[in-house]
């Protein structure tokens, strides 16, 4: 039985026949998202980010991997010289595999000591230790360009959504969902304290495209279901939008899964199991961002669109009109059912009263047939009884004559 029920649920999901109340329960989604965003903001403010040397400046050492050496040994050798290691990871594969050690900005004596320790721990000659000094100004330039790219992207999204759906409310809901995805993804990066690199910035801009795609798919179905809705009285705008989300639910799930599976492979297998550290910054931001984008498109973007629409008096009046008509139809159906429940022996007037809605209790509204007949016969019985009682000294049919006491009869 359980297997059959699950199969039926998957069939409804595949056909877009689910009836999840995304819109009616939107206050719950708002509360959950508000709590998550608050945690992310607190982490960003008080914990901050683990900025890479591309943003804060520093030194990067790259050493070939030799048999019998490990990344932890190399890292410990550098830290033994009093140098703080900001990140240590393995890059490349096969014979081209190498250790990448990043530190804060070093002086010449510190740099020479670190190179010697690395060469000894990695079992290589000092000439094979490559050192690159990264200036913090380059990281600042990357940050500024990323911010400019983000602003241009959001402006382009607003124009596109407004033009595509002919409504500023749709573009506002979509941009708000994108901001939600940005803050949540940045908050996760702050919580796990992964190193922020230029790859992270590229990944952050990439996830906005995924999030926007899911939102456009759902909004397109909402636009189709609500076209001309103000001239009808069958559904409210919120109900039509909720139907659209359910109809596109399977498509959103498929799109998200297809995108998340390879990214999950990069994050959990490539970076987690195989230890390819150069993948973790890009893989994490893509994984979190794509997951967040799918969530916001279903649970936030469309509910926000409904709320923005209800700021318009026309949509509020339409919603009230639909709900009032629905309530009137329900009352009429209830009165009709009550009239149909009246027994055939009851009076026609009682049935008419029940159908018109003047009587609320059909048991008190009608009188049994026997009681009605008894009531109708009561006046006639009273008349007969009155006729049977005559005054003293009268006789029936006597024309009103009276017999005088002691009177004599003439012959």
Secondary structure by P-SEA (a helix, b strand, c coil): caaaaaaaaaaaaaacccccccccaaaaaaaaaaaaaaaaaaaaacccccccccccbbbbbbbbbcccccaaaaaaaaaaacccccccccccccccbbbbbbbccccaaaaaaaaaaaaaaaccccccbbbbbbbaaaaaaaaaaaaaaaaaaaaaaaaaaaaacccaaaaaaaaaaaaaaaaaaaaaaaaacccccaaaaaaaaaaaaaaaaaaaaaaaaaaaaaccccccccccaaaaaaaaaaaaaaaaaaaaaaaaaaaaaaacccccccccccaaaaaaaaaaaaaaaaaaacccaaaaaaaaaaccaaaaaaaaaaaaaaaaaaaaaaaaaaaaaccccccaaaaaaaaaccccccccccccaaaaaaaaaaaaaaaaaaaaccccccccccccccccccccccc
